[in-house]
Amino acid sequence: MLVTGLEILKKAREEGYGVGAFNTNNMEITQAILEASEEEKSPVILAFSEGALKYGGEYLVSMALEMAKRVRIPVALHLDHGSSYQAVLKALRLGFTSVMIDKSGEDFETNVRETKRVVEAAHALGVSVEAEIGKLAGVEEHVAVDEKDALLTNPREAQIFAEKTGIDYLAVAIGTSHGPYKGKGRPFIDHQRLKKIAALLPGMPLVLHGASGVPKELVEKINQYGGRIEGAQGIHPDDIRQAIQEGISKINTDTDLRLAFTGAVREVLATDPKVYDPRKILGPAREAMKRVVKERIRLFGSAGRA
């Protein structure tokens, strides 16, 4: 049931729930995302960064496409943080049904111009488009923004940007950041800013990047078995629930999957020094990621919506 991102997110926006966009890099992560989503009867967005495409190549995409066609839930294949028009065209040729062009690091007019080019190309093929205005702090693939340089989305600029470009959904900078280190104090969502943006863009699905919860138990497991992650924080579930009611329809999750994967692999290697079978190493990691995906789906309210 391969569909466009807009087909999934328009329904979510109208009915007031969120849909997870989970990043994948290999077979086990893809299996965890799709199996968990199907078991929860939830639509899902399978996201690929440019780094994932470089790592797994066309084989990764071909495998994901075949797996997505076999499950009985709506699935969109999404390019996350496309850095250029050329990167988006490559994703379109590979069969993606949703693409993001991220020129939020450029000036406003450049962002508009480059996003509009992508919209014209993608819409000609029936593919939906995400773009971003404002800059999130943190690091994700080629995106690196210092906290001091992060800019929260201006609501009026967001409205003008959406009108000029014709995008289908908009990623907004409202306080979150990429990665497990969310800054000093409790990570936050600027709910008043979000409500203003949503009011100026009625009906448009809004996107929350940097939304991982960074569960304490996942971090503790990594550290228990020889890892070293200190000061990691995530977005509180209550903030996520509130943001969904205020207009967020797509919630990106990558860090939580990485933490679950790493903790499970470390535990196996630490407790069974004789293990060398990749299936016994990666199998528990896949199950750990499935649990994370299911927890996120229930938090977002998309269970049973397929």
Buried (B, 14 or more C-beta within 10 A) or exposed (E): BBBBBBBBBBBBBEEEBBBBBBBBBBBBBBBBBBBBBBBBBBBBBBBBBBBBBEEBEEEBBEBBBEBBEEBEBBBBBBBBBBBBBEBBBBBBEBBBBBBBBBBBBEEBEEBBBBBBBBBEBBBEEEBBBBBBBBBBBBBBBEBEBEEEEBBBBBBEBBBBBBEBBBBBBBBBBBBBBBBBBBBEEEBBBBBEBBBBBBEBBEEBBBBBBBBBBBBEEBBEBBBEBEBEBEEBBBBBBEBBBBBBBBBBBBBBBBBBBBBBBBBBBBBBBEEEEEEEEEEEBBBBBBBBBBBBBBBBBEBBBBBEBB
